[in-house]
Amino acid sequence: MRVLGKGKTAQAIKEIYPKISLYDDKDKKLFNKNSLEKTIVSPGIPPYNYLVKNSKNIISDYDLFLNKSHFTIWISGTNGKTTTTKMLYHLLKNKKYFMGGNVGTPLANIKNNKNLILETSSFTLHYTNNVKPNIYILLPISDDHCSWHGTFEEYENAKLKPLRNMTKENIVILPKKYKNYKTKAKTYYYNNSKDLAKSFNIDIDKIDFKEPFLLDSILALVTYKILFNKINYKKINKFIQDPHKLEKVLDNKKRVWIDDSKATNIDATIQALKGYKKEKIFIILGGDDKGANLKPLFKEMTKYNITIYAIGKNSDKIIKLSKKYNLKAIKSIFLKKAVEKIYKNKKFIKKGFIALLSPACASLDQFKSYKHRGEEFKKFIYKNQKK
């Protein structure tokens, strides 16, 4: 047995299996491409990688560590899966449930915990072949990670892959657009938050969250109701959202800045904009768009009173699209410059204006992570206050 990758997942597996071999791109000369041994692929390694293409018996860490003794809830989709996972864990942590996958602890360190809530990426699903969830929660799927999967269709197929192996004892909650997708699991479909809440007799007026977090909270409550036939409004309303997801920041002039650095794809930014239809928006866009089609976002932005500040390696692409859709755009390249320009904008002092960092792109072209980008955003705001 061998592992492709030397990151968090690979190191956790190495702790359990000390004799296992780890490989990355530097180890091509040592890699036996004719081997029939099981090869566990770390989620971040794409299918077109040399080591992956020359491996035959591929599995994921889910295949390695999960078995019939586990009761698992997998949560996937393009946006909201982290929030939904954490909300559900918030509801279930006193019921001896464990949180893992993309968030929490690697599966290699689950120890004896048998009830698992797993945020599950399309990368992991692509390499998972032998296990299935007891409950699968699928949030809406939109254009993302096309450069990794090759096409949107392949990305979508990865998200739907668990349905193929699920049986009548399993439950899946998914968008109604996939109603014709074949599965033996018991299925619940939804179009939107209201639709889903109505199906499970959940009173939206008793939930404190608004979109895009409303859908996440309803999915968590639905799962809780499936498990225990109860709706815990009081507990879900005590959930505290993570930073960098529509996080409100006020400067010394009481102007509103929104840190939505976690918006790393176009759908996340589209959902963020829906909460500010009445405001005039200065939006900071850009970074690594991962090969996604940005046109739906620009079409959506024509509905708003919006000025774009383009940053990151796709700045030129954003400026070009802005011209095509007759949107005002200012090339800033760097986040620091964008914040400075917005801060100095005399219009920003007026009521009804907000500054929104919702990049619709990954951060790694200029930052260590979306968290680093969000932290720098707030740092730049405070620095401008001192000038």
N, C-alpha and C positions, 0 to 999 in steps of 0.2 A: 504494500500500500504506500502511496506517495501523495504529496500535496503540491499543487501549483500555487505559488504565492508565498510570501514571507511576512504578511501583515498580521493584524489582530486575530483573524480567524485561524490562520495557519499556526501561529504561535500557541494559541489555546489548544489546538489539536496536538501539537508537539508535546505539550505538558502531559497529555493523557497517554500518548504513544511516543515515548522518547526515541525509539529506534526508527521512526518514520523519516523519510527524506523530504526536504523542502526544496523546491526549484523556483527560480524566476528567470527572466530573460538573459541573465548573465551566465546561466548554467546550461546553455544549449549543448555545449560540447560534452557535458556529463550526462545528458538526458538520453535515456534509451527509448527511442520512438517505436520500437518493436515490442515493447513490454505489454503484457496482458494484465498486469496487476491493476487493482482498483486505483483510480486517480481522482482525488478530491480537488475540485477547482474552487479557489477563493472567489467570492462574488464579483470582485472588481475586474477580473481578467476576462476580456472579450473573447467570443468564439472564434475570431479570426487570428488569435494569437498563435504563434508557431508551436508552443508547447501543447496547447489545447488541440490544435489540428492534428498533432502527432500522438495523441493519446486515444486509447480504444475503449477502456472500461471506465467511463466518466460518471461520477456521482457528486452530490453536494454534501455539505456538512449536515443538512437535514436528513439525507439518506443514511449517513453514518451514525447519527446519534438518536434519531427518533424511531420508536417502535410501537407496537400495539398497546404497550402498557401506559403510554402517554395519552392524555386528552389534550388535543391542541386546537387552538384558535389562530388561524392565519389571517392577517390583515394586509391587504395590498390595494393598489390603485395608483394613480399619478400624484394626487395631492390629498393631504389629510390623513395619510396612513399613520404617521407618527403621532399626531394628536389623538386619533381614534384609539390607537394602541394604548397610549398613556391614560386616556379617559377610561377605557375599559379596565385597565389595571387598577386605576383609582377606585373603581367600583368593586373589583374582585380581590384586591390584595389581602383582605381579611378572610378570604375564602380559600387561602392556601394556593393562590395562583402566582405564577412566576412570569416575568416579562423578559423577552429576549429577542433574538434575530437582529435586525438593524439597530435596535435600541436595547439598553440593558446589558446583560451579560452574554457572551458567546455561548452557543449551545454546548460546547465542550465543558463548560463549567456549570451545567445545570444540576449536577450531583443527583440527588434522589427526588427532585421535584417532578411530579407527574402531570401537573396541570399547567399548561404553557400558553401564554399569549405572545405571538410572534409577529412582529412587523416584518413583512416579507417582500423583498425587492424582486423586480423582474429578472435581475441577474441570478439570484438564487433559484428562482423558479425555472429559469432556462436549464440549469444543470441538475435539477431535482427530478428523479425518475421513478423512485420506488416507494415513496411514502405520500400520504395524503392527510389533509386536516379533518378534524371532526366537524368544525365549523369554519367556513371560509367567508370572510367579509371583503367584498370588492367595491372600492370606491370608484367613481367615474374615471375612465381612461382617456387621456388626451395626448397629443404629440409630445414625446419626450424620449431621450436616450436613443434616438435613431442612429447616431453614429456608432453606438455599441451594438445594437441589434441588427443594423443594416437598413431596415425599413420600419415604418410604423406598424405594418401588419405583423411583423415578427415580434415587435414589442407587445402588441395586443395579444398575440398567440401565447406568449410567455405568461401573461397575466391570467389567461383563461385556462392554462394547462392543468391546474389542479382538478378542474371539473371532470376531466376525462377519467380519472381514477376513483372519484368519489362514488359511494354507494348509497342505497336508500336509507341507511342509518345516519348518513351525514347531512349537514345543512349548509346551504349556500345563500347568501344575500348579495344580490348584484343588480346593476342597472338594467332597466327593462329592455334596452336595445339589444341585450344578449339573450332574449327570451327563447330564441330558436337554437341556441347553442346546446348541443346534446350533453346531458348528464343524467345519471341515475339518482343524484342527490335530491333531497327535498329542497325546493327552491322558493325564495321570496324575492320578488322584483320591485323596483322602485324607479320613479322618474325624477323625484326631487324630495326635499325634506318633508314637505307637507303630505305628499303621497305616502311616504314610508311611515310617518307618524300616525296617519289615519289608519293604515293597515294593522297597526299594533295598539290602537287606542291610546296613543300617547298625546298628552295635551301640550302643545308647543308653548302655550302661554305660561306654563309652569317652568319652562327652561329659560335660564338667564342668557344663554349664548345666542348670538346672531350669526348669520352667514359670514364667512364660510364654515365657522365652527359649529353652527347649528346642526348640519348634517352629521358631523363627527359625533356630536353628543347623542343624537338620535340613534345612530348605529350602535353606540355603546349601550344605550338603554334597551334597544331591541335585543341585543345579545344577552344582556342581563335578564330580560324578561323570558327569553327562550330557556335559559338555564334554571331560573327560580320562580317564574311566573309572577314577578313583582316589578314595579317601576320605582326606582329610587331617585326622585327628583332632588331631594335635599342633598344627597351626596354628590350627584353630578354637578350641581351648582357650586359646590365647594372646590371644584377642580381649578387649578391655577395654570394658565397657559404659559408655555416656555417663552423666553425672550426671542426677538428677531422674527416674530410672526405677528404682523400688524400691531407692533408695540408702539404706543403713543409716547412721544417725547416733546416737552415744551422747552423753548429757549427762553432767554432772559427778557424777550419782548412778548412772551406768551403766545408765540406763533407755534403752530402744530406741525411737527415732523413725525412721519410714520416709518418705523424700521420694519420693513417686510423683506429683509435680506434672504429669508428662507424661501422666497418665491424664486425658484431656480428653473421654472419653465413657464410657458405662456399662459397655461390655464390658471396657474396660481396667481399670476398678475391680473388676469381677467376677473377672477373671483374677488381679488382685493379691490379693484376699481369699483365694483358694484356697490360697495359700501360708502362710496363718496360721490354719488351722482349729482348732488347739489353743490359740491365744492368746485372751486377752480384749482386745478392740480398742476403742480410742478413734479414731474415724475422722472426719476433716474433709472434709466434702462441700460442694459448691456453687460457683456462678459463673454462667456463661452456658451453659445446657444446649442451646442452639441448636435448641430446639423438639422435642428428643428425648423419647420416652416413658420416664420414669424408673421405672415400675412393676416391670419385670423385675429391676432392681437391688434395689429394696426387698423384693421377694419373696425374692431370694437372701440378703439380709442377715438374714432371719428364721432362717436356719440357724446364725447365729453369735451369740456372746456379745459384743454390740456396743453402743456408745454413740455417737450421732451428734452432731457439732458442725457446725451449719449456717452457712455463710458465703455471701457474694455476693448477687447480685440475685435469685436464686431461693430465698433463705432461707425465705421463707414457704411456698413450694411444698414444700420439703423437710420442714419441720415438719408440714405438713398430711398428707403421705404417711407420715411416721413414726407419726402418730397412727392412721392407717388400718391400718397393719401392726403396731401395738402395739410399736413400737421406741422406746427412750428417745432423746430428742433435745433438744439445748440450742441455742437460737438465739444465735449469736455475731456474725453479720453480717460482721465483719472477721477476717481470718486472725490478726492480732496478738492479738485477744481470745480466739480459740479456743485458741491456743498457751498463753496465760496461764492459762486455765481448766484445761486439761489438766495443765499443769505443777504447779498447786496442788492437783490432785486427790490426796487421800491414798491412794487405792487404787492409784495408779500406781506406788507404791514397791514393791508386791508383785510377786513373780515371776509370769511368764506374761502380763503386760500389755504391749501395744505401743501407740504412737501413730502413726497412719497418715494422712498427707496423700495422699489419692487422690480428687480432687474430682469425677471423672466429668463435668466441665464445663470449657469453655474459660475462659481467665483474663482476657480483655480487658475485663471489666466493672470490674476493680479493679487490674489489672497490665498491664505492657507485653507480657508473654509468659508461657508456662508456666515458662520458665527464670527469669524475674524472680520469679514466685510461689515457686518452689523456693528461690531464694536468700534471699528474705525469710523464708521458713519457717525456714531454718537460722539466720538472723540473730536471729529472735525467740527461738529456743531458747537461743542463747548469751546473749542479753540477760537472760533470766529467771534464768540461772545466777548473774548478778552481783547480783541483788536480795537 
